[in-house]
Amino acid sequence: MSRGHYHLAQGKGTVVGVDVGATLTKLAVALPEGATRFDWFPSSDLPRVAERVAAAEPARVGLTGGGAAALASLLSLDTARVGEFDAWGAGVGALLGEQADDRYLLVSVGTGTSMMLSDAGRVVRIGGTALGGGTLLGLGRQLLGGVGFDDLCALAARGDRWRVDLSVADVYPGGQTPPLAAELTASAFVRLASSDGEPPRREDLARALIWMVGENVALIAGGLSAAAGVEEIVFGGSTLRDNPTLRDALGDILPRFGRRVHFLENGEFGAALGAAIEARSP
């Protein structure tokens, strides 16, 4: 369980915010004295989530995410439904505090990936991609024999993706000058089509998979941020938790677009914290 102190609107009693996603359910328990506790559970176990919420004895509960209605049916408490993008805007504003620009691209990398423009506190979704943590879980199981998310991230941290991917330098060998940076990816996973050479290790496959998702998220975010005229991109979402390879991919690509990258501490709980803030507001 993580903890933090954020500038929440004052109110009496504990307030719980819950973000019920497709894979994980995130909780933010905002205590009257200002401390906030964070926790998460599989979304397949909503009865356990309901027990955890009830145990906090909240004065108010804010619910967001696709499974909010299902969780509300299990609670005998005063609940408020909060729009997902409103929740993300409020929560990330609190997580950033005074660090926030007036305008930035907010990227939530969850089961899929949503990209939102935050402009003076107003948050609007402007794009996204179906690639995200769900992609990693699904393809990871098929490629690596049923590994879970934590094992996938640990394997990737030890891998060499160039045993799987083809670089621009590989396409232009022998000292030729390529039209793009030599270290960029020319084709993902193409080496698996060849029977020549040493087969990739499990950790190589894991790193190539996470890098492919991260690279594509970065390219889309870079294009959207350029179109919106913003330089800062703020990342949250559960797929970044304990995932240094994904952070490496995002941090490698986006500065090439002239973009600043900010990875939020406790960023996986952004929408849950925002649901608590919105529920506490008068």
TACORTA-V417266 format. One record per backbone hydrogen bond with DSSP energy under -0.5 kcal/mol. CO is the residue of the C=O (numbers start at 1). NH is the residue of the N-H. Records with the same first field share a line. If there is no record, write none. Layout:
# TACORTA-V417266
CO=NH / NH
This chain:
# TACORTA-V417266
2=38
4=36
6=8
14=59 / 60
15=30
16=62
17=28
18=20 / 64
19=21 / 26
20=67
23=43
24=21 / 26
25=41
26=19
27=39
28=17 / 30
29=31 / 37
30=15
31=34
34=6
35=31
36=4
37=29
38=2
39=27
41=25
42=45
45=48 / 49
46=50
47=51
48=52
49=53
50=54
51=55
52=56
53=56 / 58
54=57
60=16
61=80
62=18
63=82
64=20
65=68
67=71
68=72
69=73
71=74
72=75
77=79
78=61
80=63
83=87
84=88
85=89
86=90
87=91
88=92
89=93
90=94
91=95
92=96
93=97
96=99
97=100
102=120
104=106 / 118
105=107 / 234
106=108 / 116
107=109 / 236
108=110 / 114
109=239
110=133
111=134 / 135
112=110
113=129
114=108
115=126 / 127
116=106 / 118
117=119 / 124
118=104
119=122
122=119
124=117
127=115
129=113
132=136
133=137
134=138
135=139
136=140
137=141
138=142
139=143
140=144
141=145 / 146
148=152
149=153
150=154
151=155
152=156
153=157
155=158
156=159
160=163
161=164 / 165
164=191
166=186 / 187
167=171
168=172
173=176
176=178
181=184
182=169
184=168
187=166
189=192
190=193
191=194
201=205
202=206
203=207
204=208
205=209
206=210
207=211
208=212
209=213
210=214
211=215
212=216
213=217
214=218
215=219
216=220
217=221
218=222
219=223
220=224
221=225
222=226
223=227
224=228
225=229 / 230
231=260
232=105
233=262
234=107
235=264
236=109
237=240
238=241
240=243
243=247
244=248
245=249
246=250
247=251
248=252
249=253
250=254
253=256
254=257 / 259
255=258
260=233
262=235 / 264
264=267
266=269
267=237 / 270
269=273
270=274
271=275
272=276
273=277
274=278
275=279
276=280
277=281
